Amino acid sequence: MVEQKLQELLQKAKKNNILRLRLLETKNSDDPIKSFCEIARKEGFEIYPGELFACGMTMNDAKLRATNGGGSFEIEGWNDLYENFIDELNAC
């Protein structure tokens, strides 16, 4: 569900340069994820920090379970949902 909201927000931000810049600016905030979620909610997307963390953790846990015998250590280079969103927005 969070992933769908993020995709919808991403599509809206791609069409609205002001929104896009506001979301990108959250990287410079003292609390980037909180700032990001506040903007998302103002735009009509009920996204909360806990949801982003929980969904990202669930996705990473599933990746670890998918390895032969299960992975015992976090794989470096895996980004969270916020980082992935910002990276995709930067690519626009």
N, C-alpha and C positions, 0 to 999 in steps of 0.2 A: 504494500500500500504506500509506504514512504517512497519507494522507487518511482511509483506512478506520479506522485505529487511532484517529485523532483524533476521528472521528465516534462511534466506540464509547465512547471516554473521555468525550466530551461527554454522551452519553446517560446514562452511569453517574453523572456529576457532577450532572446535572439531577435525578436521583433521590436523591442523597446530598448533603445540604447541607454536611456536614463536608468532604467531598472538594471540593465546589464552592468553599468558602471557602479551603481550602488551596491550590487551583490559582490562585484570584484573588490570594491573598497573594504569589504568586511575583513579581508586578509590583514589589513593594517589596524584592526580593532584590538583592544586589550583582550576581548573575548570574542574571537571571530565567529564561532558557531552560534553563540547567543545572538549576536548582531544579525547574522544570516537568517536565523529563525524568526527574529522579529520582523525583518523585511518581508520574508515569505508570508508570515501571517497577515501583515498589512495588505499584501497582494491577494489574499484570499486562500492561501495554502496553509492549512493547519499542520505545521511541521515544528517539532520540539526537539531540543538537543538530545534528550534521552532516547527518542526514537531513532535519531541518526546514529548514535553510538550503538544501540541495541541491534539495529539492522546491519550495520557494518560488522559488528562482532559475529552475528549469526552467519553472515556471508563468509567471513574469514574462517570461522569454525567449520563450516561445511567444506571449504577448500582443504582444510587440514585433514578432515575425516576422509576425503576422497583420495588421499595418497595411500599407497600400499602400506598397510600396517598402521596408518595414522601418523600424522606428523606430530612430533613432540615439541617443536619450537616454532615460534612465529616466523613466517617467511618474510624476509626483508623486502621492502619495495612495494608492499601492498598498501594502498592508500585507503583512507576512509571515504565515506560517501561525500562528505563536504569537499575534500580535496579533489575527488574525481569530478564533482560538479564544477568546481572553480577551474580545473584544468580544461574541461570541455568548453566552458564559457570563454576562457582565454583563447581558445582555438578559433573562435568565431571572428 
